Every structure is written in C-alpha cells, then in structure tokens.
Amino acid sequence: MKTKLTLTVEKEIVEKAKQQAANRGVSLSKMFEEVFAKENPEIEKTESQLAASRLLEWLKNQAPIKELEKSDKELVRAHRIKKYV
C-alpha cells in the first residue's frame, strides 16, 4: 500500500535529488523506494560509480602480477637490459 510522505529538506538537495532521478529515468518517489527497499540502504550510486565499484571488486580478486613483486630498481634494470639487447 502506498502512502504519502512529507520531508523538510534544503531546496538545493531537492533539486539535486530531482536531477538525479531524472538522469536515471525514474520519479523521485521511485528512487526513494529503491534506496530504502534494500536490506542495507546506502547512498544511491550512479551507473559510473556502480561500474567502478564492480571493477575494484574484480581487481581485488585477481592474482597479483609477478612483475609487480619486483622492486622498482629491478624493474628499471630489466627495462634497460631489454632496451640495449
């Protein structure tokens, strides 16, 4: 069952929220519902932020690159050797 809700919020925040909802193609009410329908509501993220979060999570689960286990000095030395060989 739907019910009305009255909030008192700074005008700038209302405008930002309306703009974000418009950018997502949903009403402000729908966006509010989506945020608080979650188990752990958190600030809604844009598509770019969600993609960045997924990328960071994926990177955390990747095996370390062997080259990065070397020190900077070893990497520079290896690069110089390759350059002159």
N, C-alpha and C positions, 0 to 999 in steps of 0.2 A: 504494500500500500504506500502510495506517495504522500508526502506531507510537505508543507511549506516551511522554510527556514529563513529567519531574518538574522543577518550578521551586520555588525558595525565594523567597517574596515576603512583604512585610509583610501582616498579616492585614487591615488596613483596605483595602489595594489589592485584595486578593482579593474582599472584599465589594463594593467599588465595581465591579469588573470583572463580577462575577456579576449585580449590579443592572443594569448597562448592557446585558449580554447579554439579560437577562430583558425589559428595556424594548424591545429590538429583536426579541424573539421568537425568539432563536437560543440555542444552547448556547454555553458559554464556549469550548469547543473549536472550534466553527464560527466564532465571532467571531475567534479567534486565527488560524485558517486564512485567513479573508477578509482580514485585515490583511496577513499576510505572503505571500499569493498574488500581491499586486500587484507591478508592476515596481519601484516606489519606495515601500516601505512607510512609512507615516507614521501618526501617532496617528489612530485612527478618530474620525470626526466624527459627531455626532448629525444627525438629519434637518434640524433647525433650522439647525445650523451649515453643512450642505451647501447648504441653500437660500440662506442668507446669502452664502456663497461664490459661488454661481451669480449671485445678484443683483449683487454687487460686480463680478464679471467682466463682466456685461452692461452695467452702468453705465460701466465703463471704456471700453467700445467705442462708447458713444453720442457723437453730435456735441455739442459744447458749446452751452449755451443762450445765445442772443445777449444776453439781458437780463443775464446774469452777467458779460459782458465790460465792463459799465459799472461805474464806481466806486460806492461806497456813497452818496457825495454826489449823484451824478447820479440814482441810483435814488430817493433821498429827494425830490429836487427834482421828478422826474417824477411821483411819487406825490402830492405836494402840489398840483401843477398839475391833475392829474386830479380831485382831491378838490374843487377850487373851480370847475371848469369845468362 
